[in-house]
Amino acid sequence: MSHRPVRKAVFPVAGLGTRFLPATKAVPKEMLTIVDRPVIQLVVDEARAAGIEHFIFVTGRNKGVIEDHFDRQVELEQTLQARGKTVELAVLADLLPGPGCTSFTRQQEPLGLGHAVWCARELVGNEPFAVLLPDVVVKTRGPGCLAQLIAAYDASGGNVIAVEEVAPEDVHHYGIVAIGEASGAPPPPGGPGVRAWPVTDMVEKPRPEAAPSNLMIMGRYILQPEIFTILEGQGCGAGGEIQLTDAMRQLVSRQPFTAVQYAGQSFDCGNKVGFLAANAAFALARDDIGPAFRRELDRLLGGRGAPSA
């Protein structure tokens, strides 16, 4: 089956990060680090590994440092070169998308995720595109989360969203999907643990007793450009914001949607516990600091030398 390739990705990075004040008073929440990489860098790395060619950032006030991060810093490079720090130079070079591969547009008002995506319409144009929420980082052993979604898109076309199971009592925090029989959607490649279903409906933050499933939309999407027309005339939904889930729900009646339960683990870096858990998971997985960090965790959790409460 032939489909237009997914070349562009949208990163909504206009949020204020109020849950991380005072750290985010002057530093965007997307620039808080998981070990030694900003959260937004990890999300962009995932998109690059999936074959994305054009990176579109929907920003707001005080987010200029994100643009600077994805640009060269000539003075720093010259200093590292003069000091013979070739490893650090190579790391910096590897962080950057190619020239002309990044675009930045403004969301002047905090009107919700749907509005942020709509703000990217002129840069996306009339082609399918990915959306990656920068609050969510995903750790996988094989292909990244977006790569798994693109594999599903190559098999089925239409629209594809990543989902994962949550406790039934927690569904009111998320967008939730209703699904059909698993046999109705071609299973995507991606390794053990990947499952797919056709989406029949979705709802933003339902009451637990009204939720159609416990599969929540976790922050990775492949969408067709017709979503922009829906968002253009959409009113506010849950929380007084323009919800992307509401627009997708309208599109479900016109185009196929596939929900992919990807293989991997997500971390919600929009809250403090998720952010700290992500730091621990990524640190433990590294060869250079993992063993030493594990020993420190064992010491703290075992109470040997742990500070008193």
N, C-alpha and C positions, 0 to 999 in steps of 0.2 A: 504494500500500500504506500502510495507516494503522498508526502505532506510537505508543506513549506517548512524549511528548517527553522529552529529556534536560535536566533543569532543575538538577540538583545535581552538584557535583564534590567529590571527596575528595582532600585533599593530605596525604600521610603525612610529617610534619615532625618526627618524634620522634628521628631519628638523632643520634648523638653527634658525628659529624664528626671522628673521630680522625685521619683522613688529613691534616687541615689544622691540627693542633696546631702551635704554641701559639695560632694565630689564633682557634681555636674554643674556647679554654678558657672564655671569658666571652661570646663572641658566637656565636650559632647559625650553623651553616654556611649555612643558608638566607638569612641576612642579609648574607653576603659580597656585594660589589657587582660587577655587570657594568657597568663605567664608573661610572654614578651611580645605578643602580637595583639594589636587592637581587635576588638570584636568584629568591626567592619572588615578588617583584613581577612579574617577567617572566612567570612561569608563570601567575600569577593573571590578568595582562593577556591571555594567550592564551585562558584560559577565558572571560573576560568577552567577548572578541571573538567567541567561538563561541556566545554566547547563554546561558551559564550564569547562573542567578539566585541560587543558594544555594551558599556556599563553606564547606566543612567541613574543618577542620584537625585532624588527629590529632597531638597534641603530646606532649611529655614534660617532664621537669624542665628548668629553666633556659631555657624557650622563651617566657617571657612577653613578651619584646620583640617577637615576631611578632604577638601580639595587639595590643600597643601600636602597632605599625606600621600596622595596619589600623583604627586609631581616630583620632579627631580629637585634635590637640594644641592646645588653645585658646590657651595662652600664646604658642606659636610663631605661630599665626595672627594674634593681636593685634599682636605685634611686627612681623610682615611688613606688616600693614595700616598700622600707624603709620608705617612707613618707605616706604610707597608701592610695595612690591615686589609688584605685582599679578601679574606673570608667575609668580613662585614660588608665590603663593597659588593660582593656577589649576592649577599642576602638582600641588600637594598635594591639592587637591579631586578631581582626576582620578584619583588613585591609589586612592580609597576605594570599595569596594562600598557600596551603599545601606544605610541603617539596618535592622537585623534580618536582613541577608543573609549574615552570617558566624556560624559556630558553631565551638566548640572543645571537643574531648574528649581525654581522656588515654589513652595507652598506657603503663600502669605498668611493663611489662617489655619489653625489646627482643627480642621473640619472632618478628620477621620481618615482611615486607610483608603476607603474608596475614593475620596477626594484627592489624596496624595497620588494614587495610581492615575487618576484622570489628568492630573497635572503633567504627566509624562506623555500625553497622547501625541503631541507633535513630534517628539523625538522617536517614539516607537513607530509611528506610521501604520500602514495597513499590513501588518504581519504578526504572526504569533510571537509572544514574548513571555519571559519568565518574571516572576516577582519573588524576591527573597527578603523576608523580614529580618532586619539586622539584630533584633533582640534575640533571635534563635540561632544557636550554633549547633551543628550536628556532627557527631563523631561516628564514623563507620570504619569497618575493617576492609571493605572492598570499595566499589564505586561510591562516590558521594551521593547525598540525597538527591540533588538536582540531576545528576547523571542517571539515577534510577528512574526519575520522572521522565526524562527525555527518552529513555529506552521504552517506557510505556507509551509515550506520545508517538514514537516511531512505529509502534505496533498498532495503535488504535486511532491516532489523530485526535481531533477535538480539543477538549480542555482536560487538564490533568492536575490533581491536587494531592499533596501528601497528607496522610492521616495517621494518627496513632491512637491507641486505646487510652482512656482516662477512667478513673473511678466514677461510677454513675453519679455519686453525690457531688462531683466536681464539674459536671457538664455545663452548669450555668455560667462558667467562666469563659467558655469558648464558643466558636462556631462549630456546629455538629452536623454531620451528614446522615441522610437516609440512603440506604444502599439496596441494590437488587441482588440477584444470585451471582455468586462469584464466577460462575461459568459464562456469564454474559459479557465479561471483559477479558481480552486476551492477557494471560499472565506475562508481565514484563520480565526481561532478563534482569539480573542484578544479584543473584545469589540466594542462599537460604534465607527464609524469613520474609521475602517479598510476596505480598498478596495484592490482588486488585479486584475492584467491584465497579459496576456502573452506579453512578450517583443518580438517585431519583428525586432528591430534595435536600435542602439544607436550611438551617435556622441559626441565627446568631443568639448565643447565650440563652438557651431555653431553660425553663424550669425543669428540674430533674424528672418529674412525673410526665412531662410533655416531650422529652427528648426522643428523637427517632432512633438513636443508637448511642453508643458511648465512644464513637470514633470522632475525634476532634480534628479540625483543620489546623495544621501545625506550623504554617508559615512558609511553605514552598508551593508555588503555583506555576502552571503553564496555561496561559489564557489566549483566546482568540481576540483580535482587535475589535470585534463587535461589542465587547464589554464597554468600550468608551462611549458608544452611543447610549447605552443604558445608563451609565454613570452621569452623562450630560444632564439628564432630566430627573435624576433620582433625588428624592427628599431625604431628610434625616431619619435614621432608624434608632436602634438601641444606643443609649448614652447620648442622644442628641447629635450623633455624628452620621456622616454618609458612609454606610457600611459596605465593604466589598462583598461580603457574604450575601447581602440583599440583591446586589446586581448579579452575582453568579446564580442566585436562585432563579432570577428571570431568564438567564441564558440557558439554564438546564432544560427549559421547555422547548428550546430551539436548536440546541446543539448537544452532542454527547459529552458527558463528563465522566472521567474515570478517577476513582479514589485509589491511591496506592499506599498500602501500608508498607513503608520502606524498611530496609534492613539497616538498623543503626539506633543510636540513642541521641535524643535532642536535649538541649539545656536551655531553659528560658532565662536568658541573661537580663531580662527586664525586671527580675526580682533578685534580691540579695542572695537568697539561698541557692537559686539556680546559677547565679554568677559564680559563687564560691565553689559549687559542685563542678562547674565547667573547668575552673582553674585546677581543681584537684584531679579531674579525669585526664585533662590534657597534659598536666605535669607528670602524672604517674606513667603515661604512655611514652614519655621521652627517654631515650637512652642516656642523654647527657646528665639529666637531673632526676630522673625517675627513681633510681635506687636510693639516693640521698634523701629525697623528699619522702619516700615511703618510710625510711627510718625515723624521720622527724614526726611523721604522723603516728607511727607506732609509739614513739616516746610520749607524745601528747595524749593519745587515747589511752595509753596504759597508765597514765598518771605519774610517770617517772619524770620529775622535774617540771611538771605542768604547773603553770601559774595558778595560784589559788583564786577562787571566784570572788 
